[in-house]
Amino acid sequence: MALVEITEANFEELVEKSDKIVVLDLWAEWCGPCRMIAPHFKEMAEEYEGKAVIGKVDIDSNQGIAQKFMVMNIPTVLYLKNGKVVNKIVGAGPKKKYVKALEKLL
């Protein structure tokens, strides 16, 4: 599955009802570090196809999701299992940091 655009409209179906680990990259167009790490998640979406759902949430368009998870800084990467946050990484980092966190949950 390609990188998924998660919105308030599809959040329940794609995140809360998912039987897979969901990785959400919460970002905004104006955020330089967010743009810097964006390729990590495109690659992870391909590498973990069928094993995990990798999605992006534009917090400017989906403020309700950011509020739900009390996101104060971006980029914030959330790891969810059965719709519940099981890990959270705030700030930009190398791809291996995000992969390692995902591997622990698989």
matplotlib code that plots the C-alpha trace (Angstrom):
import matplotlib.pyplot as plt

x = [0.0, 1.3, 1.6, -1.9, -3.3, -5.2, -8.0, -10.7, -13.1, -11.2, -9.5, -11.9, -11.8, -8.1, -6.7, -9.1, -10.4, -7.1, -5.8, -2.3, 0.2, -0.5, 2.3, 1.1, 3.4, 1.7, 3.1, 2.4, 3.5, 5.3, 7.3, 10.9, 11.8, 8.5, 9.4, 12.9, 11.7, 8.8, 10.8, 11.4, 7.6, 7.2, 9.9, 8.5, 5.1, 6.6, 8.9, 6.1, 3.3, 0.9, 2.6, 1.7, -0.2, 2.0, 0.0, 0.4, -1.8, -1.7, -2.5, -3.5, -6.4, -7.1, -6.8, -9.2, -6.7, -3.8, -6.0, -7.1, -3.5, -2.5, 0.2, 2.1, 5.1, 5.7, 6.9, 5.2, 5.1, 2.5, 2.5, -1.0, -2.2, -5.9, -6.5, -4.4, -1.0, 1.7, 4.7, 5.4, 8.5, 8.6, 11.0, 12.9, 15.3, 17.0, 14.9, 16.4, 14.8, 11.3, 12.0, 13.3, 10.2, 8.0, 10.0, 9.5, 5.7, 5.6]
y = [0.0, 3.4, 6.2, 7.0, 10.5, 10.2, 12.8, 13.3, 11.7, 8.4, 8.3, 5.8, 3.4, 3.5, 4.0, 2.9, -0.1, -1.3, -4.7, -3.6, -1.3, 2.3, 4.8, 8.4, 11.3, 14.5, 17.3, 20.7, 22.1, 25.1, 22.8, 22.3, 19.3, 17.7, 18.0, 16.7, 13.4, 12.9, 10.5, 8.2, 7.5, 7.0, 4.4, 2.7, 2.5, 0.4, -1.6, -2.5, -3.0, -5.6, -5.4, -1.9, 1.2, 4.2, 7.5, 11.2, 13.7, 17.4, 19.0, 22.3, 20.5, 18.0, 19.9, 17.5, 14.7, 16.8, 17.9, 14.3, 13.2, 16.5, 17.2, 20.4, 20.1, 18.7, 16.5, 14.1, 10.4, 8.2, 4.4, 3.0, -0.5, -1.1, 2.6, 3.4, 5.2, 2.7, 4.9, 8.5, 10.3, 14.1, 15.8, 14.9, 12.0, 9.4, 6.8, 4.1, 5.7, 5.3, 1.8, 0.6, 1.8, 0.1, -3.2, -3.4, -3.5, -6.0]
z = [0.0, -0.8, 1.7, 2.9, 3.4, 6.7, 7.2, 9.8, 7.3, 6.9, 10.3, 11.9, 9.0, 8.2, 11.7, 14.5, 12.7, 11.3, 12.3, 11.5, 13.3, 12.0, 11.8, 11.4, 10.4, 11.6, 9.5, 7.9, 4.5, 6.2, 8.5, 7.1, 9.3, 8.3, 4.6, 5.4, 6.8, 4.4, 2.1, 5.1, 5.2, 1.5, 1.6, 4.7, 3.1, 0.3, 2.5, 5.0, 2.6, 4.0, 7.5, 8.6, 7.5, 7.0, 6.8, 6.8, 8.6, 7.5, 10.8, 9.2, 7.4, 10.2, 13.4, 15.2, 14.8, 16.2, 19.1, 19.8, 20.3, 22.0, 19.3, 20.3, 18.0, 14.6, 13.1, 15.5, 14.6, 16.3, 16.4, 17.0, 17.7, 17.8, 17.6, 20.7, 20.7, 21.8, 20.8, 19.9, 18.4, 18.4, 16.1, 12.9, 12.9, 10.7, 9.0, 11.1, 14.2, 12.8, 11.4, 14.7, 16.6, 14.0, 14.1, 17.9, 17.4, 14.5]

ax = plt.figure().add_subplot(projection="3d")
ax.plot(x, y, z, "-o")
ax.set_aspect("equal")
plt.show()
